[in-house]
Amino acid sequence: MELDEIRAFVAVAETGSVNRAAHELGRSQPAVTRQIQRLEQALGIQVLDRRAKPVKLTLAGQVALERCRRILTGVEELRAATALGPGPQGECRIGLGYSLAEMCLACSLEKLRQEFPQVSFRVSTSMSPYLLEEVRSGALDLAVVQIPEGHRPPAGVEGRMVTTAPLVFVASGRRRLPKVVKLTDLAEETWVLNPDGCGFRAALRRALGDVNAPLRIAVESFGMELQLSLVARGVGLGLIPAWVLARSRLRPKVRPFSVRGHGFRVAVWIVRGRLPEPLLPVWTTVDESLTKELARLTRRRG
């Protein structure tokens, strides 16, 4: 089998589409399809369930994917170790939690490009549970995620907690809510939140469930600025990280409040899986930049 066949398989698995994989690889769809077929012939298995839409991996394909990623990582490490010239080389895949994306890009990406001009950075955003799984599986090299305070990353993922910060309840600035309310006062309210799978939303659902109140969703969407915009218009209440509100242009249009006895907090972690040794300086730079930026935001909020 050829490395290009392995790359094609990994690209199809990660994008969930032969078309998208072909676009990412700069090849035609028939060419990628033939590469997958040759890989299957070499392995003697079927790696894709072609009856499923979108494309899904077979059980054998799931086993093959993890090992194919290891092969590609090993090739990148070999190239980096034998390349001429100073400094890390190769590709670094970074994942960012949705509410951290703008902040992390602003504080880190420019510095990364300046310090590591021979490294190609691929940045993606998603909800933190999905990013943690991608780091564990090897689809990402490192990620910056949010984990409920008191929890840790799963086995196979190492990292460091950078800071913890409160989550802030927000309502439209036109509403005359008290600064402190009881959780039962929110039983009939509707909410503007991330889609299901978000730790913020899960924590709120559990808290409301403890007082036999439902979680009523008015709008679910990604993007904290969009959520704050909807809250400001009175569509529903929101629950967001304090640093998001501190830097938002919509801050004057919403009213923060707290819930008696419920101080939700979130921990920010930088995590990695089996990061290739040449990319360890990248990890250090992201860690240092993120720590400085969060400290700056904390001072501003104060």
Phi, psi and omega in degrees: 000157183252154178299323180298327177291321178294317178299318180298317179298314180297319180296317178296318180297320184281329180268340181075017184201134175294321179300310182294323178296318179298318178297318181294324183272351182072033179235171176278158179299315179300325180295317179294319178301317179295323178296319178296318180298318179295322177298315180298320179296319181293323182275338183075025180223168172256121184266339181242139172269097187284353176281338183277142175232115000290172183301136177236158177278145168285172177300319177295325179294324178295321177294317182294325185300312183299319181286327176295321176298321179297320179298313181295322176297318179297322178295316178297321178295320179297315179297315181296322183288333184254358182290147175278150178104153183280159171085161179298150176223165178111206183241139177235123183257116185244134175249141181231134172298149188307310185284352179260349192300306183297317182296314183291321178297317183295320188271340191238322192294319179298317180294322178298317181294324179291319185279331185230069185294342181265006177258134175264124184257131173246116184248131177228157179237148178191180174285148188303319179301323179290321179296319179300319179293323179291325175294316181298320183279346181097002178289335175237149176277318178206165181206156172246118190228167175245130182232138177307138182305135181095349178260165179231162175298159180290167177301142181092356179235123178250158181180190182221134174284122183277315182194168168239154181208153180285153165267143186244130171281138180225146176228168176301141178298343180280346181276146181258059178280145172296162178291332178231128179235166172270152181299325180295338177292343184260008186299328183261004183281157171252162191229150172246109189220170171297159174300165180303142186113345179280136180294326178301310183297319180296319180296319179294319179299317180296317181297315178295323178298328179295337178249022177057038178247140179280159171263107183262116183267123173273311178216135169245133183200157169272157178099106183293326178294321176297316179299315179297324177298317179292320176299315181301329180277357178088016181291327180180182176272161180229165176220111188223160175295146183299325182291334177294314179296323184298328184254004185277140175290345181269003183306319180292345186261359178237161182242111176286147175211167180238162180247123185303126176083003182226092178257084181293135177225157179229145177254136176261125180240146164253126189231158177212158172260234178271080184286127177304139184306320180298341182264003180301323176298331177296316177305313182299317181294316178299317180301311182295317182295317181295318180300316180295317183293319178294323177296320179295317179295323179297318179296320180296319181296325180288000000 
